[in-house]
Amino acid sequence: GSTVYPFYQEHQAGIVTPAQDRLHFAAFDLAPGATRADLISLLQDWTAAAAALTAGRDIGSYGAVGGPYDAPPEDTGEAFGLPPAGLTITVGFGPTLFETSAGLDRFGLASARPDALVDLPHFPGDQLEAARGGGDLCIQACADDPQVAVHAIRNLSRIAFGRAAIRWSQLGFGRTSSTSTSQATPRNLFGFKDGTANVKAEQPAVVDEHVWVGAGDGPAWLTGGSYLVARRIRMTIETWDRTALREQETVFGRTKGEGAPLSGGTEFTEPDFASTGNTGAPLIAATSHVRLAHPAQNNGVQLLRRGYNFVDGNDDLGRLEAGLFFISYQRRPSQFTTVQLALARHDAMNEYVRHVGSALFAVPPGAARGSYLGAALFA
Ligand code: HEM
């Protein structure tokens, strides 16, 4: 619980940081009438608050209980006495932040918009709900204690009052990825190990190639940043739970117990897509998730996956409102689009999942001490 990740860094924390166990993610819209000055002051206030929160300190100069008796406390207090719990706060900018509305360039950012920061295309099978997608800004708060993650989003949204408000948010309770070789691979709600073939922090060349926006990729303000894709993927686990183990393993192309490729070996053995069984059929089916998502099928494209399980109560039919809140970080949104297009068209898993929420954000590089997140955007 005492893990602290430094806030002021070259890249924002919460990307290659070993994935924590808990998530509170929120997308915000700027208030109608908010100005460029409001946006800048909000980012400055969020930066100062994020630096305090991630260090395990209260918000403000007085915190939860040290302030004047006749004023509301600066910090809401529910994390008072809790350790920092590895909290990271990662801020991103949505396409709408850069859009002109009714001919008005709200924040004077229209010319700073990266060409790639546009809404993701509609994928076959998408059943997106507007209320679960988009947003001018986002904050990903990850921690090993749910109270710490929720406290962060609560206080950051409180700070935004009058300038921005939450558009949608998502809690996640169990990481579905490893982003470091130091971590054991966790499981998603289908019961499979998830994160085996993920990009890991210990592969700096791979991270540079596939995760960080490079100089010359687009506007300079985003160099050292990344693109965040969020997809709320509903899983029909009741149907899944009635399918045979054989079908479940065929869907993914890996064993359920060990997570080994169906072509043989152990968890971290490279899948051999050419290998066939007695009948001549490929051991890893053509429609399996792992084959379709593998870099070999996608022009070498890789993603850093950092998603979470969710169960938000139940629906009217008594089914769990469960799924995977997919988050990936990539140097270019087209990396996600390439893989997702292949999955949307052919993945056997589609019978058991439904994409209901979608958002794309440009995540600026880390803030320098004395500066604030996204400062280069306003320089
Ligand atoms: C691999 C589950 C959605 C991209 C895997 C694996 C599992 C899995 C069990 C194998 C273990 C591993 O290497 O991590 C799921 C579930 C999903 C989901 C349950 C949704 C409910 C997605 C989406 C994308 C994606 C939306 C991207 C568009 C990948 C990639 C791999 C992978 C790139 C690694 C493939 C490889 O190189 O072997 N996923 N996944 N997944 N998944 Fe997913």
Residues whose N, C-alpha, C, O or C-beta is under 5 A from the ligand:
A	BS01	HEM	N188 F192 K193 D194 G195 T196 A197 N198 I233 F252 V290 A293 H294 P295 L324 F326 F336 V339 Q340 V353
